[in-house]
Structures are given as structure tokens and as C-alpha cells.
Amino acid sequence: RLASKKRRKLPLPPGPPAEPLIGHLRIFPDPASTAEVFHGWSVKYGDVFSLQVPGETVIVLASEKAASDLLEKRSAIYSDRIRFGYYDSIGWGDAIILAPYGPFLTRQHKLFSDAFGKGVVHVYRGVQEREANILLKGLLDDPNDFDRHAIRFAGGIVTDVGYGHHIDSLDDDFFSMGERFLQYATAVTAPSLLDLHPRFAYLPPWVPGAWFVKFIKETKPFMDAILNNNFQRVVEQITAGTARPSFVASNIEAMYGEKHDAEHERATKLAAVMIFAAGFETTWRAVTIFIAVMLLYPEVQEKAQEEIDRVIGRDRLPDLGDRDSLPYVQCVINEVMRWEPIVPFGLPHRSVADDVYNGMHIPKGSIVFANTRSLTWDESKFHEPQKFKPERFLPKPEGAGEIFPASAVFGWGRRVCAGRYLAEGSLWTAAARILAVFAISPEKDANGQSIKPNIKFTTMLTRSVVTACKNKQSSIILCLTVIRNLLRVIFIHATNGPVN
Ligand code: HEM
């Protein structure tokens, strides 16, 4: 008890000046600027700083050392999550991304590591390659619609891997359900009373600020359907002998012959939805950001293409078996993820016990962010960190021998991204195949001059590309992909036949 009293006397990590009662509420940044504002504060207040908002202490970790010391080495303390009132009220509060640290989370982690661990993830190669070829075909037919093609690519992988469902087109039911789900997921990121306590879900809907009461009522039937119906469909396919291999199918089959385990069934249902929730938007954004960055850096693109042509020749498409022989391509992909990280301020962890770090008190229940942006802009780890330089990851003397900050990109300790190896394989396959087939270049104006792309990135839940060529008021980039290898295009047609 004495030790804990002493601990509490220690100062909190420093932070910007706070206002009485409301602390930093008024200066707390919105998601679009959180990563950059946190980075600015870390320069001023150090690599561990704190903020106060009513009822909460927020700790921001802005160096790899601090993030690793706390989130990795003391992960028994820092692996809880904050509560999301909406998900608690629809019964999803213990799904893997949202779950408090405990046995049900461990159970879902096991399901993920059995299905997506480093040693097993190769079984999805066929799905990744097929979807990458459909992506290429889409880019060939309509390059300006590349964002939709990337959506299809990401959605095609997660629905096939999760439920064995092959999306035929963007009109597919599964797919439209997924998009609707993402709309709801984005809507509920708005802070509300519900985040303070789940009982606010029972407020009368006319109470000012209780918008979520109506929202829960309207969306719960759909969320129940997404959880149960897709699962049930696989159960029926198994009975009929028509099920394709998938995460859900293999878990249902594992249950056969054993006593019905309701908890296992629920863990499987929730985990399968989370494959979609966590894997769809992230993979989609990673592909569109890759395309945008290639448009900005034609010289990098050419160098990667030269490597592909030299190493694997021009008569086939690269596949994951070529990954180790294409180091520059890997550096380009890693640099895209470092330069424009998909989750720029990470997902918040919550601490479950009082702690002391470098003489500072970190109270039990703190919300802890590892600010990816600061970690990827760390000048002690990366030379000219704000510049896009893939060769930084090549070994010396060819490159700078810098290390890809995997934890900054994919997270920490016991909450590290459970789909990381699937994500890396999907992105690699899409990126290497796009590079193999197309030169991504800006549109030309009426005089045949390239229009300088004016690309901006923004953050809501994840990082995305928002603006376009200067002369267009479009919300996506308009670029032209030029076929640079006709042979490979013929190959796509030959191996894929009709797209579905
Ligand atoms: C480029 C793609 C992806 C990126 C950048 C990414 C990044 C992340 C990050 C930063 C976290 C939070 C880690 C933390 O709290 O410290 C996370 C968690 C998670 N990711 Fe990913 N992810 C990607 C793709 C995927 C895919 C494809 C799947 C599913 C197959 C997936 C499944 C998960 C799950 C289940 C969690 C929650 C783990 C937990 O809370 O215990 N992710 N991811």
C-alpha cells in the first residue's frame, strides 16, 4: 500500500497547459490531425506526455523505446482496451479488437494465430493472387476507378478467407453488407455519452446528445444479421457438402464430434466478423495509398519495375515465392507503410494497474497511444524521415540499413495486429503485380503535358487518399495506368478467363 501511495505522489508525464476541470478537452485534436498534433507535442514535452480529458488520463508514447518498454515489455499491464459503448450495447464488446484483456480475448487470439500465423498464412496465396489478378483486370479496363478496384480486392480476400465466399461483383450481397457495416463503424467513432457508461443506451431518445439510442435500435438488427447469417450460411454449406475452405468452415468442422461448445461458436462468429472489420478497410487503403505514392515517385516505380523484369523475367507475374528475390520491391512497400502509415496514431490500449516509468506515474486505467507518426518520423532511426526513400531499408552500403518499424505499423505486445502476415502478403501481391504490369502515371492535358498530381492524405479511422489532380474537383486521384508489359496482360486474361 505504501508503495502505491508513493507512486501516486510521482508526477504524471508532462503535457500542454490544461484548463481547470476540462483539462485538454478543448485542444484535443480531431482524428484528421491527431497524429501530427501529438507529434508536435512530443517535440515539446518529450517522448512520454500526458493529457487530461474529463474522467480520463491519456498517455502518448512517441518513441519506439517508450512504446516497446511499456506496451511490449509490460504488456500484462497495457493490453486492455477502452470501452466502446455502441459495441457493448449490441453485444460485440468482447470481439477481438475491442475485447478487454482476458480469457475470451486469448481464445480469439488463438483462432487468429491458428488461421493467420506466419507459418500457415501461405494457404491464402491462391486467393490473394486471384484477387490481385481481378484488380489488374479492373485497372486495365478502368484505371480511374482504381479506388473501387482496391475495395473489391480487399473485400474479395477477407470474405473468401473468412467465410469461403467468392465475391462476383461489387453488387454482391456480402460486399454491400460489408460497406454498410463500415459506414456504421465510422459513425460510432463520434464520442458520446455512451462511451462513459453503457446504461446511457437506455436514455429516452429525445434527450439532447442521445442520438445513439435511435442509432442502436436501427442498426442492431443489421449487426445481428452480419454476425449470425453469414456464419449460418457456412453451417448449411457444410451440411450440404458445398462449403469452401475458410476460417469459419474449419472452425465449425473442428467442433464436429465434440460436445457443442457455445463459447467456441461465439468466438468464431465474432472473430470472423473482425476479419472483415480489421482487414477490409486497412488492406483497401494500403493499396490505394501505394498507387498514389507510385504516382508521386515515378523514379521509384521504374527502379522497382527494373528489379522485377531483371529477376523474374517478363513472361510471368510475380508471386509471393519471389518475395525474397525482390528486395527493392519489399523496401518500396515498407516505405509506403512507414511514410503514410495506415493507422497513424495507433489503436488505444488501456492500462490495468498503476505504473511508474522514468520517474513518472502512469495511473491505472490510462488510455495509452503509441503515436505511429512520431515513431516513423524519428530522426534517430531514419535519416530525412519525412522523405520517401525506399532504399533506406536496403542493407549498407547500397542503402542506409535502416529497420522497418513493424511494431509502429502493426501494433504492440499482446494487441499486435492479428492479421499482419495476411495483410503483408495481400499488399505485396497487389503491389508487385501492379508494378509488373502497369506504369502508373498522371493524366495528360490537351497539349499532351502531364498534369501534376496534387495528392493529399487524410485520416478518419485509417489513412486514405482524398484529393486529386489539381484541375479536377474529384475526391480520388485521376491517373492513367499505362500498360508496360503486354505479355503479362495476356497472361492475366489467360489465367483468369472471365473475371469470376
Ligand atoms: C495493411 C493492413 C493492416 C494494418 C496496417 C493493420 C494494423 C493494425 C493495428 C495498428 C492494430 C492495432 C494494434 C495495437 O493495438 O497495438 C491492428 C489490430 C488488429 N488487426 Fe490489423 N492491420 C492490417 C490488416 C489486418 C488484417 C488483414 C486483419 C485480419 C485478417 C487484421 C486483424 C487485426 C485484428 C483482429 C486486430 C486486433 C488485435 C487485438 O486487439 O488483440 N488486420 N491492426
Residues whose N, C-alpha, C, O or C-beta is under 5 A from the ligand:
A	BS01	HEM	I96 I97 M274 I275 A278 G279 T282 T283 A286 I342 V343 G346 L347 V409 F410 G411 W412 R414 R415 V416 C417 A418 G419 R420 L422 A423
